[in-house]
Amino acid sequence: MATFDFFRLYIYKDYCVLPYVSHSDMESNMNIFERITLVLQISYSYLNDNILEQLESWDGPVTFMVAIPSVQVYKTIENIKKTLSHFPSHVLYKLSAHVLFRSKYGCKKDVIDKLNETNSGWRYPINVARNVARMFVKSKYILISDSEFIFPEKFESRMCALAQNQLTRNPKTALVVRIFEVNDTIKQ
């Protein structure tokens, strides 16, 4: 079994949160406050190279919550770390990843050792994952997105300029990004 730092676990309602299984170097820069952080949440079963296209299309910081079933927690977290370690360095530079799993009885080692939620009984906690991911954002602005949205080039910097301009004039404004699907047969 891999080493595991139980002092780093946070409790949020009926969930345990392991923050920063991957920590963005971008977050150590004070300029991050004026950026837009992309907030993503996915199920562990979707953590693969397909997410890279989205991560590579975003220029700014990313807060990424991976929700896992409450079974083989240690092994799954090690697999997440291993998968993330294969991501390109320019993606890891901007990516902070966190892990979320359900535990009604707390986050101590003896409790986690006994967790055995079956995959068939597991329901993806989308709202919890999104809300907890938002708690780790260090910038003034956030964009919550689904995990398959690909951004145009320099989207974050253009939106950041727009946000600063619009929100200076009217601070209670919500900026909405329209999305649309593109047919796979269309060439770039």
MITORTOR-9239 format. One line per field, with one value per atom (N, C-alpha, C): x negated, y negated, z; atom name; residue in one letter; residue number from 1. Coordinates in Angstrom, 3 decimals, m for minus. Atoms other than C-alpha are relative to their C-alpha. Layout:
N
xx	(X:...)
yy	(Y:...)
zz	(Z:...)
name	(CA:...)
resn	(a:...)
resi	(NUM:...)
END
This chain:
188
xx	(m0.839:0.000:m0.885:0.753:m1.206:0.145:m0.100:m1.920:1.093:m1.173:0.976:0.018:0.014:1.128:1.429:m1.367:4.346:0.243:m0.164:3.693:0.406:m0.360:4.288:1.461:m1.389:7.831:0.920:m1.025:10.704:1.337:m1.357:14.266:0.929:m1.038:17.048:1.284:m1.255:20.504:m0.338:0.285:20.380:m1.151:1.086:17.192:m1.353:1.394:13.448:m0.610:0.656:11.361:m1.500:1.458:7.682:m0.445:0.387:6.410:m1.398:1.315:3.512:m0.752:0.777:2.624:m0.944:0.891:1.111:0.170:m0.068:0.236:m0.586:0.393:0.046:m1.111:1.022:m3.128:0.561:m0.616:m0.956:0.637:m0.652:0.795:m0.960:0.962:m2.408:m0.321:0.223:m2.438:1.131:m1.008:m0.640:0.916:m0.828:0.679:1.220:m1.124:3.079:1.326:m1.242:5.624:0.783:m0.663:6.392:0.341:m0.266:6.758:1.398:m1.232:9.786:m0.415:0.291:9.549:1.112:m0.934:11.206:0.264:m0.383:13.116:0.640:m0.496:13.622:0.200:m0.141:14.920:0.318:m0.252:14.869:0.014:0.072:15.380:m1.354:1.288:12.211:m0.012:m0.054:13.375:m0.236:0.237:13.014:m1.377:1.344:9.482:m0.925:0.872:7.514:m0.504:0.587:5.774:1.036:m1.025:9.103:0.168:m0.153:9.184:m1.124:1.153:5.819:0.323:m0.321:7.291:0.643:m0.626:9.449:m1.001:0.986:6.656:m1.012:0.962:4.291:0.614:m0.639:6.856:0.199:m0.195:7.093:m1.348:1.272:4.340:m0.237:0.120:5.038:m0.057:0.036:5.089:1.230:m1.079:7.216:0.082:m0.272:8.781:0.857:m0.509:9.682:0.357:m0.433:11.754:0.296:m0.241:11.674:0.793:m0.846:14.529:m0.210:0.255:13.889:1.003:m0.820:16.010:m0.767:0.626:15.339:m0.392:0.526:13.613:m1.426:1.409:9.862:m0.498:0.309:9.341:m1.487:1.449:5.555:m0.504:0.447:5.029:0.475:m0.540:7.279:m0.740:0.743:5.490:m1.393:1.312:2.138:0.118:m0.215:3.547:0.241:m0.223:4.722:m1.336:1.319:1.256:m0.846:0.784:m0.316:0.490:m0.558:2.039:m0.403:0.356:1.420:m1.488:1.447:m2.346:m0.396:0.275:m2.148:0.520:m0.465:m0.464:m1.211:1.119:m2.735:m0.262:0.387:m4.627:0.745:m0.723:m2.864:1.442:m1.331:0.471:m0.111:0.185:m0.803:m0.335:0.346:m2.134:1.244:m1.213:1.440:1.069:m1.020:3.278:m0.193:m0.065:4.198:1.130:m0.991:5.985:0.266:m0.452:7.953:0.863:m0.778:9.754:1.115:m1.180:13.211:0.584:m0.703:14.807:0.931:m1.032:17.801:m0.426:0.226:17.425:0.892:m0.950:20.311:m0.584:0.527:18.104:m1.348:1.230:15.179:m1.114:1.125:11.750:m1.235:1.141:9.555:m0.366:0.522:7.431:0.869:m0.791:9.481:1.357:m1.268:12.672:m0.217:0.268:11.162:m0.350:0.346:9.746:1.238:m1.220:13.305:0.972:m0.915:14.912:0.055:m0.141:16.308:1.217:m1.109:18.879:m0.184:0.106:19.625:0.192:m0.153:19.343:1.452:m1.394:22.942:0.859:m0.756:24.157:m0.519:0.632:21.956:0.710:m0.591:23.561:m0.982:0.954:21.353:0.540:m0.485:21.648:m0.343:0.382:21.560:0.044:m0.106:22.773:m1.043:1.007:20.520:m1.384:1.319:17.514:m0.251:0.147:18.106:m0.161:0.050:18.736:m1.302:1.267:15.684:m1.159:1.063:13.493:m0.094:m0.011:14.532:m0.719:0.639:13.185:m1.521:1.451:9.625:m0.472:0.344:9.721:m0.675:0.750:7.199:0.124:m0.160:8.247:1.334:m1.216:10.897:1.147:m1.016:12.736:m0.074:m0.038:13.877:0.888:m0.859:15.346:0.228:m0.347:17.169:0.399:m0.221:17.169:0.196:m0.054:18.066:m1.350:1.336:15.173:m0.329:0.348:15.346:0.027:m0.052:15.490:m1.409:1.300:12.569:0.078:m0.011:11.669:m0.801:0.791:10.527:m1.321:1.319:6.948:0.122:0.058:6.263:1.357:m1.335:9.825:m0.069:0.071:8.855:m0.465:0.495:6.889:1.022:m1.034:9.647:1.180:m1.114:12.352:m0.395:0.478:10.240:0.073:m0.079:9.974:1.457:m1.422:13.720:0.583:m0.513:14.475:m0.446:0.504:12.260:0.714:m0.684:13.883:1.461:m1.428:17.502:0.258:m0.257:17.234:m0.465:0.367:15.520:1.203:m1.172:18.592:1.226:m1.175:21.170:m0.421:0.573:19.770:0.948:m0.946:22.962:0.387:m0.250:22.772:m0.551:0.487:22.516:m0.276:0.351:20.697:0.284:m0.422:22.159:m0.695:0.679:20.249:0.920:m0.827:22.326:m0.878:0.737:21.259:0.833:m0.687:22.113:m0.839:0.700:21.244:m0.444:0.543:19.154:0.051:m0.066:19.744:m1.415:1.327:16.796:m0.557:0.477:16.627:m0.553:0.516:15.746:m1.503:1.454:12.061:m0.337:0.390:10.235:m0.424)
yy	(1.181:0.000:m1.246:1.250:m3.483:m0.818:0.890:m6.064:m1.028:0.848:m8.354:m0.958:1.015:m11.596:m0.309:0.174:m11.462:m1.383:1.339:m14.885:m0.998:0.889:m16.409:0.140:m0.213:m15.050:m1.012:0.899:m17.472:0.726:m0.542:m16.559:m1.073:0.872:m18.113:0.814:m0.751:m16.845:1.479:m1.441:m13.055:0.410:m0.267:m13.263:m0.310:0.298:m13.169:m0.646:0.716:m15.537:0.059:0.022:m14.979:m1.097:1.095:m18.309:0.197:0.136:m18.806:1.323:m1.165:m15.353:m0.430:0.687:m17.593:m1.487:1.414:m21.206:m0.869:0.906:m23.926:m0.941:1.018:m25.997:m1.396:1.280:m28.744:m0.636:0.522:m29.073:m0.715:0.658:m30.216:m1.425:1.338:m33.370:m0.923:0.944:m36.379:m0.522:0.475:m37.304:0.876:m0.912:m34.363:m0.633:0.605:m36.527:m0.661:0.697:m38.442:0.927:m0.967:m35.266:0.595:m0.782:m33.075:1.449:m1.411:m29.604:0.848:m0.975:m26.812:1.046:m0.985:m24.564:1.184:m1.236:m20.984:1.057:m1.171:m17.881:1.184:m1.201:m14.362:1.213:m1.296:m10.805:0.620:m0.662:m8.749:0.796:m0.820:m6.539:m0.824:0.871:m9.551:m0.660:0.587:m10.448:0.765:m0.622:m9.603:m1.096:0.976:m11.286:m0.875:0.812:m12.551:m1.370:1.272:m15.287:m0.981:0.851:m16.586:m1.081:0.999:m18.345:m1.230:1.129:m20.482:m0.751:0.645:m21.139:m0.803:0.710:m22.135:m1.239:1.148:m24.518:m1.179:1.064:m26.550:m0.590:0.669:m29.134:m0.270:0.405:m29.878:1.167:m1.038:m27.983:0.906:m0.988:m24.850:0.646:m0.774:m23.395:1.175:m1.239:m19.798:0.957:m0.927:m17.558:1.352:m1.357:m13.804:0.726:m0.737:m11.938:1.495:m1.441:m8.281:0.753:m0.831:m5.441:0.279:m0.237:m4.651:1.465:m1.359:m1.359:m0.053:0.018:m0.739:m1.444:1.433:m4.416:m0.243:0.230:m4.218:0.339:m0.447:m2.288:m0.975:0.926:m4.635:m1.333:1.264:m7.731:0.150:m0.239:m6.226:0.056:m0.048:m5.507:m1.395:1.385:m9.119:m0.732:0.658:m10.383:0.492:m0.574:m8.024:m0.549:0.533:m9.141:m1.456:1.420:m12.812:m0.196:0.144:m12.282:0.163:m0.163:m11.350:m1.175:1.181:m14.632:m0.873:0.877:m17.119:m1.060:0.955:m19.555:m1.329:1.269:m22.597:0.091:m0.201:m21.103:0.047:m0.100:m20.217:m1.347:1.333:m23.767:m0.770:0.762:m25.100:0.814:m0.912:m22.092:0.299:m0.477:m21.578:1.015:m1.079:m18.262:0.432:m0.402:m17.091:1.250:m1.237:m13.845:m0.082:0.004:m13.418:1.406:m1.274:m10.250:m0.053:0.014:m9.494:0.816:m0.713:m8.508:m0.625:0.520:m8.949:m0.055:m0.148:m8.133:m0.679:0.744:m10.489:0.444:m0.186:m10.410:0.553:m0.613:m8.562:1.307:m1.183:m5.650:1.230:m1.206:m2.942:m0.045:0.138:m4.305:0.244:m0.144:m4.536:1.447:m1.408:m1.012:0.873:m0.818:0.296:m0.394:0.424:m1.588:1.058:m1.032:0.823:m0.247:0.354:m1.026:0.697:m0.677:0.976:m1.010:0.889:m0.644:m0.081:0.010:0.365:m0.911:0.869:m1.619:m1.424:1.314:m4.623:m0.970:1.065:m7.829:m1.161:1.089:m10.561:m1.264:1.165:m13.544:m1.321:1.136:m16.276:m1.331:1.290:m19.148:m0.133:0.027:m18.252:m0.196:0.099:m17.801:m1.418:1.368:m21.159:m1.011:0.972:m23.029:0.088:m0.147:m21.590:m0.486:0.480:m22.267:m1.522:1.473:m25.935:m0.524:0.440:m26.128:m0.128:0.024:m25.620:m1.049:1.030:m28.478:m1.172:1.115:m31.236:m1.290:1.191:m33.662:m0.691:0.794:m36.366:0.533:m0.443:m34.853:1.512:m1.439:m31.301:0.257:m0.494:m29.456:1.474:m1.397:m26.228:0.607:m0.587:m23.916:1.501:m1.448:m20.425:0.482:m0.537:m18.117:0.230:m0.219:m18.050:m1.287:1.280:m21.744:m0.433:0.435:m22.869:m1.508:1.461:m26.553:m0.488:0.597:m28.754:m0.543:0.509:m30.013:m1.348:1.231:m32.745:m0.395:0.273:m32.445:m0.587:0.463:m32.922:m1.446:1.382:m36.127:m0.985:0.877:m37.613:m0.151:0.058:m36.698:m0.765:0.704:m38.051:m1.513:1.429:m41.447:m0.458:0.324:m41.417:m0.051:m0.051:m40.437:m1.226:1.162:m43.170:m1.276:1.172:m45.764:m0.038:m0.038:m44.683:m0.064:m0.092:m43.909:m1.238:1.279:m47.209:m0.944:0.870:m48.988:0.518:m0.590:m46.563:1.283:m1.144:m44.227:1.183:m1.098:m42.149:0.702:m0.609:m40.942:1.420:m1.357:m37.267:0.089:m0.159:m36.629:1.443:m1.327:m33.691:0.318:m0.450:m31.731:0.967:m0.906:m30.183:1.116:m1.128:m26.752:0.622:m0.726:m24.711:1.211:m1.214:m21.316:m0.126:0.005:m20.792:1.425:m1.301:m17.918:0.539:m0.615:m15.491:m0.029:m0.026:m15.663:m1.348:1.327:m19.379:m0.039:0.105:m20.018:m1.285:1.182:m22.451:m1.141)
zz	(0.000:0.000:0.000:0.103:m0.835:1.279:m1.158:1.816:m0.265:0.121:2.498:1.169:m1.043:4.461:0.446:m0.482:6.488:0.585:m0.544:7.966:m1.074:1.107:4.535:m0.409:0.393:4.224:0.674:m0.511:4.627:m0.025:0.001:5.508:m0.554:0.532:3.451:m0.051:m0.126:4.430:0.171:m0.086:3.813:m0.915:0.939:1.738:0.620:m0.320:2.184:m1.236:1.091:0.081:0.235:m0.031:m0.618:m0.967:0.887:m1.936:m0.585:0.633:m4.296:m0.162:0.423:m5.546:m1.118:0.932:m8.206:0.289:m0.386:m7.375:m1.103:1.071:m10.018:0.443:m0.245:m10.140:m0.273:0.331:m11.605:1.244:m1.206:m8.222:0.941:m0.886:m6.544:m0.452:0.539:m8.677:0.458:m0.497:m7.185:m1.108:1.110:m10.652:m0.238:0.216:m10.462:0.400:m0.479:m8.651:m1.129:1.107:m11.855:m1.165:1.070:m13.949:0.151:m0.085:m14.684:0.205:m0.254:m13.163:m0.593:0.543:m15.098:1.073:m1.012:m12.680:m0.712:0.610:m13.854:1.071:m0.845:m12.178:m0.905:0.789:m13.552:0.915:m0.654:m12.496:m0.343:0.218:m12.131:m1.303:1.216:m15.005:m1.269:1.151:m17.342:0.022:m0.077:m16.257:m0.938:0.997:m19.378:m0.938:0.926:m22.284:m0.704:0.669:m23.676:0.653:m0.717:m21.028:m0.371:0.332:m22.270:m1.022:1.025:m25.299:0.638:m0.679:m23.029:0.864:m0.870:m20.541:m0.808:0.843:m23.338:m0.654:0.654:m24.844:0.950:m0.994:m21.609:0.382:m0.280:m21.022:1.481:m1.400:m17.367:0.966:m1.027:m14.079:m0.072:m0.001:m13.713:1.377:m1.208:m10.580:m0.422:0.578:m11.253:1.131:m1.044:m8.939:m0.637:0.475:m9.515:1.081:m0.939:m7.828:m0.216:0.085:m7.022:0.871:m0.889:m5.631:1.290:m1.308:m1.982:0.157:m0.054:m2.666:m0.549:0.408:m2.984:m0.164:0.057:m2.212:m0.216:0.110:m1.772:m1.398:1.323:m4.992:m1.085:0.993:m6.952:0.020:m0.097:m5.646:m0.604:0.618:m6.622:m1.519:1.451:m10.100:m0.574:0.438:m10.362:m0.089:0.008:m9.422:m1.166:1.100:m11.946:m1.347:1.247:m14.723:m0.193:0.094:m13.951:m0.279:0.200:m13.901:m1.468:1.428:m17.595:m0.836:0.724:m18.527:m0.338:0.376:m20.345:1.074:m1.046:m18.115:m0.131:0.162:m19.640:0.512:m0.588:m18.509:1.520:m1.454:m15.033:0.621:m0.496:m14.671:0.464:m0.311:m14.596:0.718:m0.529:m13.096:1.481:m1.383:m9.459:0.061:m0.027:m8.986:1.436:m1.325:m5.969:m0.155:0.037:m5.074:1.039:m0.857:m3.556:0.055:m0.130:m2.172:1.191:m1.035:0.001:1.212:m1.258:3.643:1.068:m0.989:6.070:1.404:m1.362:9.059:0.205:m0.183:8.589:m0.921:0.916:7.004:0.699:m0.690:9.490:m0.694:0.682:8.299:0.221:m0.266:10.035:m0.705:0.716:8.441:m1.493:1.438:4.945:m0.335:0.224:5.274:m0.171:0.022:5.706:m1.109:1.062:2.821:m1.091:1.037:0.261:m0.880:0.874:m1.807:m1.347:1.293:m4.937:m1.125:1.154:m8.330:m0.444:0.438:m9.069:0.872:m0.892:m6.039:0.028:m0.037:m6.717:m0.926:0.807:m7.937:m0.029:0.167:m9.308:0.666:m0.752:m6.926:m0.694:0.841:m9.577:0.751:m0.696:m7.386:1.093:m1.063:m4.465:m0.613:0.640:m6.776:m0.511:0.524:m8.466:1.137:m1.097:m5.204:0.790:m0.727:m3.457:m0.868:0.898:m6.508:0.053:m0.060:m6.348:1.236:m1.245:m2.792:m0.127:0.166:m4.077:m1.008:0.977:m6.600:0.707:m0.580:m5.897:m0.817:0.838:m8.629:0.287:m0.193:m8.647:m0.859:0.946:m11.618:m0.187:0.288:m12.313:m1.209:1.058:m15.255:0.289:m0.258:m14.473:m1.334:1.318:m17.464:0.104:0.138:m18.514:m0.497:0.255:m19.165:m1.472:1.403:m22.958:m0.816:0.697:m23.813:m0.384:0.508:m25.977:m0.255:0.077:m25.814:m1.200:1.077:m28.685:0.546:m0.391:m28.651:0.717:m0.808:m26.051:0.598:m0.538:m24.738:1.408:m1.393:m21.089:0.075:m0.070:m21.684:m0.570:0.567:m23.885:0.959:m0.963:m21.357:1.252:m1.190:m18.516:m0.226:0.328:m20.233:m0.027:0.043:m20.898:1.414:m1.376:m17.288:0.788:m0.742:m15.868:m0.440:0.538:m18.133:0.459:m0.326:m17.587:1.504:m1.437:m13.880:0.757:m0.609:m13.104:m0.063:0.172:m14.465:0.742:m0.652:m13.037:0.708:m0.716:m10.361:0.203:m0.229:m10.079:m1.295:1.300:m13.665:m0.031:0.268:m14.528:m1.493:1.414:m17.782:m0.394:0.444:m19.685:m1.315:1.211:m22.303:m0.725:0.803:m25.056:m0.545:0.568:m26.174:m1.107:1.045:m29.214:m0.358:0.398:m30.578:m1.444:1.349:m33.665:m0.523:0.634:m36.025:m0.185:0.113:m36.017:m1.423:1.384:m39.816:m0.454:0.363:m39.834:0.231:m0.140:m40.459:0.728:m0.783:m38.195:m0.883)
name	(N:CA:C:N:CA:C:N:CA:C:N:CA:C:N:CA:C:N:CA:C:N:CA:C:N:CA:C:N:CA:C:N:CA:C:N:CA:C:N:CA:C:N:CA:C:N:CA:C:N:CA:C:N:CA:C:N:CA:C:N:CA:C:N:CA:C:N:CA:C:N:CA:C:N:CA:C:N:CA:C:N:CA:C:N:CA:C:N:CA:C:N:CA:C:N:CA:C:N:CA:C:N:CA:C:N:CA:C:N:CA:C:N:CA:C:N:CA:C:N:CA:C:N:CA:C:N:CA:C:N:CA:C:N:CA:C:N:CA:C:N:CA:C:N:CA:C:N:CA:C:N:CA:C:N:CA:C:N:CA:C:N:CA:C:N:CA:C:N:CA:C:N:CA:C:N:CA:C:N:CA:C:N:CA:C:N:CA:C:N:CA:C:N:CA:C:N:CA:C:N:CA:C:N:CA:C:N:CA:C:N:CA:C:N:CA:C:N:CA:C:N:CA:C:N:CA:C:N:CA:C:N:CA:C:N:CA:C:N:CA:C:N:CA:C:N:CA:C:N:CA:C:N:CA:C:N:CA:C:N:CA:C:N:CA:C:N:CA:C:N:CA:C:N:CA:C:N:CA:C:N:CA:C:N:CA:C:N:CA:C:N:CA:C:N:CA:C:N:CA:C:N:CA:C:N:CA:C:N:CA:C:N:CA:C:N:CA:C:N:CA:C:N:CA:C:N:CA:C:N:CA:C:N:CA:C:N:CA:C:N:CA:C:N:CA:C:N:CA:C:N:CA:C:N:CA:C:N:CA:C:N:CA:C:N:CA:C:N:CA:C:N:CA:C:N:CA:C:N:CA:C:N:CA:C:N:CA:C:N:CA:C:N:CA:C:N:CA:C:N:CA:C:N:CA:C:N:CA:C:N:CA:C:N:CA:C:N:CA:C:N:CA:C:N:CA:C:N:CA:C:N:CA:C:N:CA:C:N:CA:C:N:CA:C:N:CA:C:N:CA:C:N:CA:C:N:CA:C:N:CA:C:N:CA:C:N:CA:C:N:CA:C:N:CA:C:N:CA:C:N:CA:C:N:CA:C:N:CA:C:N:CA:C:N:CA:C:N:CA:C:N:CA:C:N:CA:C:N:CA:C:N:CA:C:N:CA:C:N:CA:C:N:CA:C:N:CA:C:N:CA:C:N:CA:C:N:CA:C:N:CA:C:N:CA:C:N:CA:C:N:CA:C:N:CA:C:N:CA:C:N:CA:C:N:CA:C:N:CA:C:N:CA:C:N:CA:C:N:CA:C:N:CA:C:N:CA:C:N:CA:C:N:CA:C:N:CA:C:N:CA:C:N:CA:C:N:CA:C:N:CA:C:N:CA:C:N:CA:C:N:CA:C:N:CA:C:N:CA:C:N:CA:C:N:CA:C:N:CA:C:N:CA:C:N:CA:C:N:CA:C:N:CA:C:N:CA:C)
resn	(m:m:m:a:a:a:t:t:t:f:f:f:d:d:d:f:f:f:f:f:f:r:r:r:l:l:l:y:y:y:i:i:i:y:y:y:k:k:k:d:d:d:y:y:y:c:c:c:v:v:v:l:l:l:p:p:p:y:y:y:v:v:v:s:s:s:h:h:h:s:s:s:d:d:d:m:m:m:e:e:e:s:s:s:n:n:n:m:m:m:n:n:n:i:i:i:f:f:f:e:e:e:r:r:r:i:i:i:t:t:t:l:l:l:v:v:v:l:l:l:q:q:q:i:i:i:s:s:s:y:y:y:s:s:s:y:y:y:l:l:l:n:n:n:d:d:d:n:n:n:i:i:i:l:l:l:e:e:e:q:q:q:l:l:l:e:e:e:s:s:s:w:w:w:d:d:d:g:g:g:p:p:p:v:v:v:t:t:t:f:f:f:m:m:m:v:v:v:a:a:a:i:i:i:p:p:p:s:s:s:v:v:v:q:q:q:v:v:v:y:y:y:k:k:k:t:t:t:i:i:i:e:e:e:n:n:n:i:i:i:k:k:k:k:k:k:t:t:t:l:l:l:s:s:s:h:h:h:f:f:f:p:p:p:s:s:s:h:h:h:v:v:v:l:l:l:y:y:y:k:k:k:l:l:l:s:s:s:a:a:a:h:h:h:v:v:v:l:l:l:f:f:f:r:r:r:s:s:s:k:k:k:y:y:y:g:g:g:c:c:c:k:k:k:k:k:k:d:d:d:v:v:v:i:i:i:d:d:d:k:k:k:l:l:l:n:n:n:e:e:e:t:t:t:n:n:n:s:s:s:g:g:g:w:w:w:r:r:r:y:y:y:p:p:p:i:i:i:n:n:n:v:v:v:a:a:a:r:r:r:n:n:n:v:v:v:a:a:a:r:r:r:m:m:m:f:f:f:v:v:v:k:k:k:s:s:s:k:k:k:y:y:y:i:i:i:l:l:l:i:i:i:s:s:s:d:d:d:s:s:s:e:e:e:f:f:f:i:i:i:f:f:f:p:p:p:e:e:e:k:k:k:f:f:f:e:e:e:s:s:s:r:r:r:m:m:m:c:c:c:a:a:a:l:l:l:a:a:a:q:q:q:n:n:n:q:q:q:l:l:l:t:t:t:r:r:r:n:n:n:p:p:p:k:k:k:t:t:t:a:a:a:l:l:l:v:v:v:v:v:v:r:r:r:i:i:i:f:f:f:e:e:e:v:v:v:n:n:n:d:d:d:t:t:t:i:i:i:k:k:k:q:q:q)
resi	(1:1:1:2:2:2:3:3:3:4:4:4:5:5:5:6:6:6:7:7:7:8:8:8:9:9:9:10:10:10:11:11:11:12:12:12:13:13:13:14:14:14:15:15:15:16:16:16:17:17:17:18:18:18:19:19:19:20:20:20:21:21:21:22:22:22:23:23:23:24:24:24:25:25:25:26:26:26:27:27:27:28:28:28:29:29:29:30:30:30:31:31:31:32:32:32:33:33:33:34:34:34:35:35:35:36:36:36:37:37:37:38:38:38:39:39:39:40:40:40:41:41:41:42:42:42:43:43:43:44:44:44:45:45:45:46:46:46:47:47:47:48:48:48:49:49:49:50:50:50:51:51:51:52:52:52:53:53:53:54:54:54:55:55:55:56:56:56:57:57:57:58:58:58:59:59:59:60:60:60:61:61:61:62:62:62:63:63:63:64:64:64:65:65:65:66:66:66:67:67:67:68:68:68:69:69:69:70:70:70:71:71:71:72:72:72:73:73:73:74:74:74:75:75:75:76:76:76:77:77:77:78:78:78:79:79:79:80:80:80:81:81:81:82:82:82:83:83:83:84:84:84:85:85:85:86:86:86:87:87:87:88:88:88:89:89:89:90:90:90:91:91:91:92:92:92:93:93:93:94:94:94:95:95:95:96:96:96:97:97:97:98:98:98:99:99:99:100:100:100:101:101:101:102:102:102:103:103:103:104:104:104:105:105:105:106:106:106:107:107:107:108:108:108:109:109:109:110:110:110:111:111:111:112:112:112:113:113:113:114:114:114:115:115:115:116:116:116:117:117:117:118:118:118:119:119:119:120:120:120:121:121:121:122:122:122:123:123:123:124:124:124:125:125:125:126:126:126:127:127:127:128:128:128:129:129:129:130:130:130:131:131:131:132:132:132:133:133:133:134:134:134:135:135:135:136:136:136:137:137:137:138:138:138:139:139:139:140:140:140:141:141:141:142:142:142:143:143:143:144:144:144:145:145:145:146:146:146:147:147:147:148:148:148:149:149:149:150:150:150:151:151:151:152:152:152:153:153:153:154:154:154:155:155:155:156:156:156:157:157:157:158:158:158:159:159:159:160:160:160:161:161:161:162:162:162:163:163:163:164:164:164:165:165:165:166:166:166:167:167:167:168:168:168:169:169:169:170:170:170:171:171:171:172:172:172:173:173:173:174:174:174:175:175:175:176:176:176:177:177:177:178:178:178:179:179:179:180:180:180:181:181:181:182:182:182:183:183:183:184:184:184:185:185:185:186:186:186:187:187:187:188:188:188)
END
